[in-house]
Amino acid sequence: MVYDDIFGPWGRIVLIVLAAFVVVVALLLIACFLTPGCLGYECIRKRKREAKSVPLRVKSKENENVKLNDVSYRSWRLGSLYEDGSNGTTNENVSVTGGNFWSTSNARLGCTDSSSTLNLVQKDKQKTEKTQSEFPTELTISLQFLPPCDETVTGKFVIGIEALSGLPPKQYNCTLEPYVALNIVKQSWSHRKRQKLHSFRTRSVRHTANPIFKETFVVANVKTHEIKEWILDFAAYDHDKYANDTELCSFKVSMKEMKHVLQSPEIHMFNFRMKPSNLEFGNILLGVSYLPTAQRLTINVMKVRDVKFAPAVSSLSNFNPYVKILMLNGRTGQRIKKKKTKFVRANLQPEFNETLTFDVSYNQLDIVQFLVVLCSKTVPVEIPANITDQQSDSEDSVTMSYKSKDVHIGKVALGKGVRGSTERLHWFSVLQNPRKLVTVWHVLK
């Protein structure tokens, strides 16, 4: 045989050993690429991660300079969320100069180099987003009517607010402190005029989205025909120590449609699904920019439009708007810093054009949140000193002044973990475009 001539008497054994060695090596290579933990498997997995880690429309060498804790914002898929900018507006042009610590890639945001204003979410998408409810809220109440027995014992209507479940989350990362407000409204079925008769409110329950109240309110000296014209207006609010209380959801019950409650003195339990509230108090134009070299973030408060100050402020003459910005810790909800603009007297369309600067390090970009609050300043009022029991510091002074607490109108939150899509995308567009002023209209809630 040929192998006998080449390898001698051991030729057949040598060929068998070589063939077995080749087969074993091939099997080991296949197992290395298929078994987790092996070198080949990890190399393939690493390449797949690199291919999926940056979901951008265009990959360029500029992205290699991106740092800031490896920018965990990539997981939000920025390129797929922004619009093509066909209906956007351009208000300001800011050029980028100097060395870029943080690479600017406007292809991610679907905007040009000269544009600093982004139309992040279209109006149609905002309307559809409002109608969707991820957490349906349910209100449990009890109703009982005790009819009058004689002239001494009058009729009583007992309303029990038992519990709430499935409240929507807060705008920014802070725990809820919900309570329920009840207004009893009298509706004139012929003239369609309503009159507020009674108002009640439960206590606030902290750190929960499913509060249990178990509170009872009694309306005495009522008759059956009077209750039939009532409308029970329930509204769930979230108490905010930094801004105005937010109306989360509401529901109205017409007693005209619940006659069986008035026919028996038993306690009737009900479970209603509440409708999410979408109260808006105006629009505010904010321009935000971040300077990586100085680790400084600036918020330019430009102007406010279509402000709805009632019923927080009684009249336009008492409406003195200004904007307060709170820098919060997104994990604990604690206030880090506070700044505010000057106030404008009796102006429904105020223009501030003030820039407020905050020192924000790289490590704080994932944590920090900014709460922008539109407030109305209460001007101190002078009152005669003899009306109050307090004594004046000066014997010659005839009048003294007192200062009441400023009124909060509406708010909007900016940051990585905020709930609003427009607010969140505005924040990420600022981080992806350092040294550029990104200007966006926001809705005050």
C-alpha positions as CSV (number, residue, x, y, z in Angstrom):
1,M,0.0,0.0,0.0
2,V,1.1,3.6,-0.5
3,Y,0.9,4.5,3.2
4,D,3.1,1.4,3.9
5,D,5.8,2.7,1.6
6,I,5.7,6.2,3.1
7,F,5.3,5.5,6.9
8,G,6.5,1.9,7.0
9,P,4.7,-0.8,8.9
10,W,3.1,1.8,11.1
11,G,1.5,3.7,8.3
12,R,-2.1,2.6,8.8
13,I,-2.0,3.4,12.5
14,V,-0.5,6.8,11.9
15,L,-3.2,7.7,9.5
16,I,-5.9,6.6,11.9
17,V,-4.3,8.6,14.7
18,L,-4.1,11.8,12.5
19,A,-7.8,11.4,11.4
20,A,-8.9,11.0,15.0
21,F,-6.9,14.0,16.1
22,V,-8.5,16.2,13.3
23,V,-12.0,15.0,14.4
24,V,-11.3,15.7,18.1
25,V,-10.0,19.2,17.3
26,A,-13.0,20.0,15.1
27,L,-15.4,18.8,17.9
28,L,-13.5,20.9,20.5
29,L,-13.7,24.0,18.3
30,I,-17.5,23.5,17.7
31,A,-18.0,23.0,21.5
32,C,-16.0,26.1,22.3
33,F,-18.2,28.3,20.1
34,L,-21.4,26.7,21.5
35,T,-20.6,26.4,25.2
36,P,-21.1,29.5,27.4
37,G,-18.0,30.6,29.1
38,C,-15.5,29.5,26.5
39,L,-13.3,31.9,24.6
40,G,-15.0,31.4,21.2
41,Y,-18.5,31.8,22.6
42,E,-17.6,35.0,24.5
43,C,-16.0,36.5,21.3
44,I,-19.1,35.9,19.3
45,R,-21.3,37.2,22.1
46,K,-19.2,40.3,22.4
47,R,-19.5,41.1,18.7
48,K,-23.3,40.7,18.9
49,R,-23.5,43.1,21.9
50,E,-21.4,45.7,20.0
51,A,-23.7,45.4,17.0
52,K,-26.9,45.8,19.1
53,S,-25.6,48.3,21.7
54,V,-25.8,51.4,19.5
55,P,-29.3,51.5,17.8
56,L,-28.4,54.6,15.8
57,R,-29.2,55.4,12.2
58,V,-25.6,56.2,11.3
59,K,-22.4,54.8,13.0
60,S,-19.4,57.1,12.8
61,K,-16.0,57.4,14.4
62,E,-17.3,60.3,16.5
63,N,-19.2,57.9,18.7
64,E,-15.9,56.5,20.0
65,N,-15.4,59.7,22.1
66,V,-18.7,59.3,24.0
67,K,-18.1,58.8,27.7
68,L,-20.0,59.9,30.8
69,N,-20.4,56.4,32.4
70,D,-20.6,54.9,28.9
71,V,-23.9,56.8,28.4
72,S,-26.6,54.5,29.6
73,Y,-29.1,56.6,27.6
74,R,-28.5,54.4,24.6
75,S,-31.1,51.9,25.9
76,W,-33.8,54.5,25.2
77,R,-33.3,54.1,21.4
78,L,-33.1,57.8,20.7
79,G,-33.0,57.5,16.9
80,S,-36.3,55.7,16.6
81,L,-38.2,58.2,18.9
82,Y,-37.4,61.5,17.2
83,E,-39.3,62.9,14.3
84,D,-37.8,63.8,10.9
85,G,-38.1,67.5,11.8
86,S,-40.2,68.3,8.8
87,N,-42.6,70.3,10.9
88,G,-40.1,71.6,13.5
89,T,-39.3,75.2,14.1
90,T,-35.9,76.8,14.4
91,N,-35.6,79.6,17.0
92,E,-31.9,79.8,17.7
93,N,-28.6,78.8,16.0
94,V,-25.7,77.9,18.2
95,S,-22.4,76.7,16.7
96,V,-20.2,74.1,18.3
97,T,-16.6,75.2,18.8
98,G,-13.6,73.8,20.6
99,G,-12.7,70.2,21.4
100,N,-15.7,67.9,22.1
101,F,-15.4,65.8,25.1
102,W,-18.8,64.5,24.3
103,S,-19.4,63.7,20.6
104,T,-22.3,65.5,19.0
105,S,-24.3,63.3,16.6
106,N,-27.3,65.1,15.2
107,A,-28.1,62.2,12.9
108,R,-29.4,60.5,16.0
109,L,-31.9,63.2,16.6
110,G,-33.1,63.7,13.1
111,C,-32.1,67.4,13.1
112,T,-29.6,69.5,11.2
113,D,-26.4,71.1,12.6
114,S,-28.0,74.6,12.6
115,S,-31.2,73.7,14.4
116,S,-31.3,74.0,18.2
117,T,-35.1,73.5,18.5
118,L,-36.6,70.0,18.3
119,N,-40.1,68.9,17.7
120,L,-39.9,65.8,19.8
121,V,-43.5,64.6,19.8
122,Q,-46.3,65.5,17.5
123,K,-49.6,66.8,18.8
124,D,-51.5,63.8,17.5
125,K,-49.3,61.5,19.4
126,Q,-49.8,63.5,22.6
127,K,-53.6,63.2,22.3
128,T,-53.5,59.4,21.8
129,E,-51.0,59.2,24.7
130,K,-53.5,60.9,27.0
131,T,-56.3,58.6,26.3
132,Q,-54.3,55.5,27.1
133,S,-54.4,54.4,30.8
134,E,-51.8,51.9,31.9
135,F,-53.1,51.8,35.4
136,P,-56.9,51.9,35.7
137,T,-57.8,53.6,39.0
138,E,-60.7,52.3,41.0
139,L,-62.5,54.1,43.8
140,T,-64.5,52.2,46.5
141,I,-67.2,54.1,48.2
142,S,-70.3,53.4,50.4
143,L,-73.6,55.3,50.4
144,Q,-76.3,55.2,53.0
145,F,-79.5,57.3,53.4
146,L,-81.2,57.4,56.8
147,P,-84.7,58.8,56.3
148,P,-86.3,61.1,58.9
149,C,-88.5,59.4,61.4
150,D,-90.3,62.4,63.0
151,E,-89.8,66.1,63.5
152,T,-86.9,65.6,65.9
153,V,-84.9,63.0,63.9
154,T,-83.9,64.5,60.5
155,G,-82.6,62.7,57.5
156,K,-78.9,61.9,57.0
157,F,-76.9,61.0,54.0
158,V,-73.7,59.1,54.8
159,I,-70.9,59.0,52.3
160,G,-67.9,56.7,53.0
161,I,-64.7,56.8,51.0
162,E,-63.1,53.5,51.5
163,A,-60.0,53.0,49.3
164,L,-58.3,53.7,46.0
165,S,-56.3,51.4,43.8
166,G,-54.0,51.7,40.8
167,L,-53.1,55.4,41.0
168,P,-50.9,56.6,38.2
169,P,-47.2,57.5,39.1
170,K,-45.8,60.9,39.9
171,Q,-44.3,63.1,37.1
172,Y,-40.9,62.8,38.7
173,N,-39.2,60.2,40.9
174,C,-40.9,60.8,44.2
175,T,-43.4,58.8,46.2
176,L,-47.2,59.6,46.0
177,E,-49.1,61.1,48.9
178,P,-52.7,60.8,47.6
179,Y,-56.0,62.1,49.1
180,V,-59.6,62.3,47.8
181,A,-61.7,65.5,47.6
182,L,-65.5,65.3,47.4
183,N,-67.7,68.1,46.2
184,I,-71.5,67.8,46.3
185,V,-72.9,69.8,43.5
186,K,-76.6,70.7,42.9
187,Q,-77.6,70.6,39.3
188,S,-80.6,72.4,38.0
189,W,-81.9,70.0,35.3
190,S,-83.9,72.8,33.6
191,H,-81.4,75.7,33.6
192,R,-78.2,73.6,33.7
193,K,-76.9,75.6,36.6
194,R,-74.8,74.1,39.3
195,Q,-74.3,75.2,42.8
196,K,-71.7,73.8,45.2
197,L,-73.3,72.7,48.4
198,H,-70.8,70.7,50.5
199,S,-67.0,69.9,50.3
200,F,-65.1,67.2,52.0
201,R,-61.5,65.9,51.9
202,T,-59.8,62.8,53.3
203,R,-56.4,62.7,55.0
204,S,-53.3,62.1,52.9
205,V,-51.7,58.7,52.9
206,R,-48.0,58.7,52.2
207,H,-45.8,56.3,50.1
208,T,-48.6,54.3,48.4
209,A,-50.4,54.1,45.1
210,N,-53.3,52.0,46.8
211,P,-54.4,54.1,49.8
212,I,-57.0,52.9,52.3
213,F,-59.0,55.8,53.8
214,K,-62.1,54.3,55.5
215,E,-63.4,57.8,56.2
216,T,-67.1,58.7,56.6
217,F,-68.8,62.1,55.9
218,V,-72.4,62.9,57.0
219,V,-74.7,65.5,55.5
220,A,-77.6,66.1,57.9
221,N,-81.0,67.7,57.5
222,V,-81.6,66.4,54.0
223,K,-84.7,65.1,52.2
224,T,-85.1,62.6,49.5
225,H,-86.1,65.0,46.7
226,E,-83.1,67.1,47.5
227,I,-80.6,64.3,47.2
228,K,-82.0,63.3,43.8
229,E,-80.6,66.6,42.4
230,W,-77.1,66.0,43.7
231,I,-74.0,65.1,41.8
232,L,-71.1,63.6,43.8
233,D,-67.8,64.9,42.3
234,F,-64.9,62.7,43.4
235,A,-61.3,63.7,42.6
236,A,-58.0,62.1,43.6
237,Y,-55.1,64.4,44.2
238,D,-51.4,63.9,44.9
239,H,-49.9,66.2,47.5
240,D,-46.7,67.8,46.3
241,K,-44.5,69.6,48.9
242,Y,-42.5,71.3,46.1
243,A,-45.3,72.4,43.8
244,N,-49.1,72.4,43.2
245,D,-51.1,69.3,44.1
246,T,-51.7,67.2,41.0
247,E,-55.2,66.0,40.1
248,L,-54.7,62.4,39.2
249,C,-58.2,61.2,38.3
250,S,-61.8,62.1,38.8
251,F,-65.4,60.6,38.7
252,K,-68.9,62.0,39.0
253,V,-71.9,60.1,40.4
254,S,-75.4,61.4,39.7
255,M,-77.8,60.5,42.5
256,K,-80.7,60.8,40.1
257,E,-79.6,57.5,38.6
258,M,-79.1,55.8,42.0
259,K,-82.6,55.8,43.4
260,H,-82.2,52.4,45.0
261,V,-79.9,53.9,47.6
262,L,-82.7,56.2,48.8
263,Q,-85.2,53.3,49.0
264,S,-83.5,51.3,51.7
265,P,-81.5,52.4,54.8
266,E,-78.8,49.7,54.1
267,I,-75.2,50.5,53.3
268,H,-74.6,50.2,49.6
269,M,-71.0,49.5,48.4
270,F,-69.8,50.7,45.0
271,N,-66.6,50.3,43.0
272,F,-66.1,52.9,40.2
273,R,-63.4,53.2,37.6
274,M,-62.1,56.8,37.6
275,K,-61.1,58.7,34.6
276,P,-57.5,60.1,34.3
277,S,-57.3,63.9,34.6
278,N,-55.5,65.9,32.0
279,L,-55.6,69.4,33.5
280,E,-53.2,71.8,31.8
281,F,-52.3,75.2,33.1
282,G,-50.4,76.7,30.1
283,N,-47.3,76.3,28.1
284,I,-43.7,77.2,28.9
285,L,-40.7,77.6,26.5
286,L,-37.5,76.2,28.0
287,G,-34.0,76.1,26.5
288,V,-31.6,73.7,28.1
289,S,-27.9,73.2,27.4
290,Y,-25.1,71.3,29.0
291,L,-21.4,72.2,29.0
292,P,-19.3,69.0,29.7
293,T,-16.0,70.7,30.2
294,A,-17.3,73.0,33.0
295,Q,-19.9,70.4,34.1
296,R,-22.6,73.0,34.1
297,L,-26.2,72.8,33.0
298,T,-28.1,76.0,32.1
299,I,-31.9,76.4,31.8
300,N,-33.2,79.4,29.9
301,V,-36.7,80.3,30.9
302,M,-38.0,82.2,27.9
303,K,-41.7,82.8,28.0
304,V,-45.1,81.4,29.2
305,R,-48.3,81.3,27.1
306,D,-52.0,80.6,27.7
307,V,-51.8,80.5,31.5
308,K,-54.8,79.3,33.4
309,F,-54.3,80.8,36.8
310,A,-57.9,80.3,38.1
311,P,-59.0,79.2,40.7
312,A,-55.6,79.4,42.4
313,V,-55.5,83.1,41.8
314,S,-58.7,85.1,42.1
315,S,-58.0,87.8,39.4
316,L,-55.4,88.9,36.8
317,S,-54.5,91.9,39.0
318,N,-53.3,89.4,41.7
319,F,-51.4,87.2,39.3
320,N,-47.7,88.0,39.5
321,P,-46.0,85.1,37.7
322,Y,-42.4,83.9,38.1
323,V,-40.7,80.6,37.5
324,K,-39.0,78.5,40.2
325,I,-36.6,75.6,39.3
326,L,-35.7,72.9,41.9
327,M,-32.8,70.6,41.4
328,L,-33.8,67.3,43.0
329,N,-32.2,63.9,43.7
330,G,-34.1,61.5,41.5
331,R,-33.6,58.6,43.9
332,T,-34.5,60.2,47.2
333,G,-36.7,63.1,46.0
334,Q,-34.7,65.5,48.2
335,R,-34.0,69.1,47.1
336,I,-30.4,69.9,46.2
337,K,-30.7,73.5,44.9
338,K,-33.4,76.1,44.2
339,K,-33.3,79.1,41.9
340,K,-36.0,81.4,40.5
341,T,-36.6,84.2,38.1
342,K,-37.9,87.7,38.7
343,F,-41.7,88.1,38.9
344,V,-43.8,90.1,36.5
345,R,-46.8,92.0,37.6
346,A,-50.3,91.2,36.2
347,N,-49.2,89.7,32.9
348,L,-51.0,86.8,31.3
349,Q,-48.3,86.3,28.6
350,P,-45.0,86.9,30.6
351,E,-41.6,86.8,29.0
352,F,-38.7,86.2,31.3
353,N,-35.6,85.4,29.1
354,E,-33.5,84.5,32.2
355,T,-30.8,81.9,32.4
356,L,-30.4,79.8,35.6
357,T,-27.2,77.8,36.0
358,F,-26.7,74.6,37.9
359,D,-23.5,72.7,38.6
360,V,-24.1,69.1,37.5
361,S,-21.2,66.6,37.4
362,Y,-21.1,63.6,35.1
363,N,-22.2,61.2,37.8
364,Q,-25.3,63.2,38.6
365,L,-26.7,63.2,35.0
366,D,-28.3,59.8,35.6
367,I,-29.7,60.8,39.0
368,V,-30.6,64.5,39.0
369,Q,-34.0,65.9,38.0
370,F,-35.3,69.4,37.6
371,L,-38.8,70.5,38.6
372,V,-39.9,73.7,36.8
373,V,-42.8,75.4,38.7
374,L,-44.8,78.4,37.6
375,C,-45.7,80.4,40.6
376,S,-47.6,83.6,41.5
377,K,-46.0,85.9,43.9
378,T,-48.2,87.3,46.7
379,V,-47.4,90.9,47.3
380,P,-47.2,91.9,51.0
381,V,-50.3,93.8,52.1
382,E,-50.2,96.5,54.7
383,I,-52.8,96.3,57.5
384,P,-53.5,98.4,60.5
385,A,-51.6,97.3,63.6
386,N,-54.5,97.5,65.9
387,I,-56.3,94.7,64.0
388,T,-53.8,92.1,65.0
389,D,-52.6,91.1,68.4
390,Q,-49.0,91.4,67.5
391,Q,-47.0,94.4,68.6
392,S,-45.1,96.6,66.2
393,D,-41.3,96.8,66.5
394,S,-41.4,100.6,66.2
395,E,-43.7,102.7,68.4
396,D,-44.1,105.3,65.6
397,S,-45.3,102.8,63.0
398,V,-49.0,102.8,62.4
399,T,-49.2,99.9,60.0
400,M,-47.5,96.6,59.6
401,S,-47.1,94.2,56.6
402,Y,-47.5,90.5,56.4
403,K,-46.5,88.1,53.6
404,S,-48.5,85.1,52.7
405,K,-47.3,82.0,50.9
406,D,-46.8,82.1,47.1
407,V,-49.3,80.2,44.9
408,H,-48.2,77.4,42.7
409,I,-49.9,77.3,39.2
410,G,-48.4,74.4,37.3
411,K,-45.2,72.4,36.9
412,V,-43.1,70.3,34.5
413,A,-40.2,67.9,35.3
414,L,-37.1,67.3,33.3
415,G,-34.7,64.4,33.7
416,K,-33.9,60.8,32.8
417,G,-36.6,59.1,35.0
418,V,-39.5,61.5,34.4
419,R,-42.8,60.2,33.2
420,G,-43.6,62.6,30.3
421,S,-42.3,61.5,26.9
422,T,-41.7,65.0,25.7
423,E,-39.8,66.0,28.9
424,R,-37.7,62.9,28.8
425,L,-36.8,63.2,25.2
426,H,-35.9,66.9,25.7
427,W,-33.4,65.8,28.4
428,F,-31.8,63.2,26.2
429,S,-31.5,65.5,23.3
430,V,-29.6,67.9,25.5
431,L,-27.2,65.2,26.6
432,Q,-26.7,64.1,23.0
433,N,-26.0,67.7,21.8
434,P,-23.7,69.3,24.3
435,R,-22.9,73.0,24.1
436,K,-26.1,73.5,22.1
437,L,-29.3,75.2,23.4
438,V,-32.2,72.8,22.8
439,T,-35.5,74.7,23.0
440,V,-38.9,73.0,23.4
441,W,-42.4,74.0,24.5
442,H,-43.7,72.1,27.5
443,V,-47.2,71.8,29.0
444,L,-47.6,72.8,32.6
445,K,-49.6,70.3,34.7
